[in-house]
Amino acid sequence: MSTHRRDRRERRNRRERRIAIVGAGPGGLTLARVLHVHGIPSTVYELDASATARDQGGTLDLDEESGQRALLHAGLLEEFRPLSRPEGGELRLLGKHADVGFHIPPPRDGDGNDRPEIDRRVLKELLLGSLPEGTVRWGQKVKAAALGAAGRPALTLADGTTVEADVLVGADGAWSRVRPLLSDADPVYTGVSFVDGLLNDVDTRHPAVAELVGRGSMFALADEKGLFAQRNGGGRIRVYAAVKAPEEWSRSGLVDPAGPAHPADPADPADPADPADPAATRKRLLDLFPDWDEGLRALIADSDGPLVPRPIHALPIGHRWDRLPGVTLLGDAAHLMSPFAGAGANLAMLDGAELALALAAHDDLETALHAYETAMFPRAEAAATQSADHLVDFFQPDALRILRDAFTTMTAGGADR
């Protein structure tokens, strides 16, 4: 057989593979897009009823060597640039009295920024818009993943449908339904919880908060806790209160007696022990920051809508699994870590791009999956180690000094100190 005919046959074989991706997050969509660029179809199964069924979260800074590299492979880097916010590279590090410990100003026109910001919603729209119609099947709840009778991976959907595939990729996040096929590991609570909120139309309605936060990110640290804020598009600021607490504290309206918040006072009608009461939750959260600057407390006090507690979990550092034919994981399903290295979405997108490239490059599926995992495992372990180390740093009694010194070293004199 001629080389030309063999190459044609191999390309046809790759196009005929049944590739099932569970999860339409940044990693799963990047995988589907890069496969599409190489002429390989796939199907993405997503629990959400539509792309707009729920809030997509805050903003991402896409690293040049991971998230942006993935977009380059996806053929979307030039479309990404006008959607991004280079000014989001501004960073303010404050103490609890709003004293400035460190400042990286916004990039000037013409200056490079290798980690421009983009809202998660906008990134998702970019990726979805680049896929053929019907690639994502919305409202598909995966109940379980298993090996079918022929040894192929198979999904059982909530409606009873069984879907077999040649390749099954779990891109379904922290509580992946695909991961149990490969690993017994479960995410473990890190001891830290976030409570997040949102301020809308900040430049008009909350100008003091807008000035405090700046154009990018702000971290206020003291007393082994923090208030973090990020500029989003559309005049919004997303706020995160970060505290060390038992996991149950974040699941019970911040009223767990073992947690850092004071239990509700039955004699105080303004502080009922009702976790469904947003005003009471807001008051209990403010009680954790009693002597902090009022401008910082306004991030909580003036936020719009409910405050949402989010316990932070992580998979064991160095999480790995033995090869199972036709099955692999990417992103949080493979290497969930805390957000303190800013690596989660970046790694997920790079995982997706590199997995797609491996599937496009190799006719043998197991060769492709082995090549992908061989590169992914050490990369994820390094990022997870950094994330765990940074989590410890953020909650030290002298966190402000630790981070100021770290940023000073990183910027080598390029910021205000």
Secondary structure, 3 states (H helix, E strand, C coil): CCHHHHHHHHHHHHHHCCEEEECCCHHHHHHHHHHHHCCCCCEEECCCCCCCCCCCCCEEECCCCCHHHHHHHCCCHHHHHHHCEHHHHCEEEECCCCCEEEEECCCCCCCCCCCCEEEHHHHHHHHHHCCCCCCEECCCCEEEEEECCCCCEEEEECCCCEEECCEEEECCCCCCCCHHHCCCCCCEEEEEEEEEEEECCHHHHCHHHHHHHCCCEEEEEECCEEEEEEEECCCEEEEEEEEECCHHHHHCCCCCCCCCCCCCCCCCCCCCCCCCCHHHHHHHHHCCCCCCCHHHHHHHHCCEEEEEEEEEEECCCCCCCCCECCEEECCHHHHCCCHHHCCHHHHHHHHHHHHHHHHHHCCCHHHHHHHHHHHHHHHHHHHHHHHHHHHHHHCCCCHHHHHHHHHHHHHCCCCEC
